[in-house]
């Protein structure tokens, strides 16, 4: 449902993942050594400023990265206090990384709260379950926490999107997330010790988010994970990854049946406009829900989304809305349809989450990393030579140092002014 296969590729300076359904990419992830994906990481920070009227606080991570912390109505923090926070979303439009107060491990169907106790089922999900089903689920999760020795320090919230998940599946998802935490923080915890949160005196990272495989598994807990292991599979990965990025950046999308969908992001919202084009309205209504859901997930669209569909009779529009709710239900960020404006525009909201790969890395860095990856895939190339621009050379000497060091052999550089694309020089080139 959330992706039946995940393909992971690791290369000098970058880890990437493709979440697949059948032969189609539904989501892309990346984690670069020079610009880490902090989503899901947990930190202890000193609160610098609190803006009570906006339910917002500000802090800096140990490396100086600025973070904006969302405060719930019940949260009580003051400037100068030490707090544990979880990074929940990437920067956007010049804003800081987003965070929430407390240590939490979030996955597609669960939120696990470190340092708390109990099992909670979201109200939206609980309304669809029988009392027997709820009791079985709560007992199964409580039993797992007891078996792991975590019952005193780990609470679990089952999210509303878990409506079709069995108790056994949710227990497996919970076990995987708990093991991620124990692997990262050490498994020598005694009940009541806050599971690795420490005594609250030192700033720093408590959990790094688990890396690309954990990030992918959180979004697609039922998926099989495979890593590229040869130049041929790596080349196939590159092709799929580049195609997915290209598709995600297209403003116009041709739909089955002749319709057209335009996706236009702005600072305030993302506008989606649909037209029947060369087809019929019926064909548009049939194709639109799946196309909208795919665009929201592949492009990692978040915040407010305004969807403008051609007008139709109320029963038809209700059917389209129902189909859209079903299509969006598999998006792990729990999209919510807010309603329809007086002008007939359908409004949705999605939580912010992982950064889009090109936003995280930068174009020049991606191109240089691509050349280093070519070298890594050719072990017989004993003395690789690359052509790069002065700016690329500067990047390799600063942010790109770790990527260059990850190669198993030295690289000679030819620095050329005016060069726009880095190039691996083939043997015998003059």
Secondary structure as UniProt FT lines:
FT   STRAND          5..11
FT   TURN            12..13
FT   STRAND          14..21
FT   TURN            22..23
FT   STRAND          24..32
FT   TURN            33..34
FT   TURN            39..40
FT   STRAND          42..51
FT   HELIX           52..54
FT   STRAND          56..60
FT   TURN            62..63
FT   STRAND          66..70
FT   TURN            73..74
FT   TURN            79..80
FT   STRAND          82..89
FT   TURN            93..94
FT   STRAND          97..101
FT   STRAND          103..106
FT   STRAND          110..114
FT   STRAND          119..121
FT   HELIX           123..126
FT   TURN            127..128
FT   HELIX           131..147
FT   TURN            148..149
FT   TURN            151..153
FT   STRAND          154..158
FT   HELIX           160..162
FT   TURN            163..164
FT   HELIX           167..185
FT   TURN            191..192
FT   HELIX           194..196
FT   TURN            197..199
FT   STRAND          204..207
FT   HELIX           211..219
FT   TURN            221..222
FT   STRAND          224..227
FT   HELIX           231..249
FT   STRAND          252..254
FT   TURN            256..257
FT   STRAND          260..265
FT   STRAND          270..275
FT   TURN            277..278
FT   HELIX           281..298
FT   TURN            299..300
FT   STRAND          303..308
FT   HELIX           314..328
FT   TURN            329..330
FT   TURN            332..333
FT   STRAND          336..340
FT   TURN            342..343
FT   STRAND          346..350
FT   HELIX           357..361
FT   HELIX           363..376
FT   TURN            379..380
FT   TURN            382..383
FT   STRAND          385..388
FT   HELIX           390..397
FT   TURN            398..400
FT   HELIX           401..405
FT   STRAND          412..415
FT   TURN            417..418
FT   STRAND          423..425
FT   TURN            427..428
//
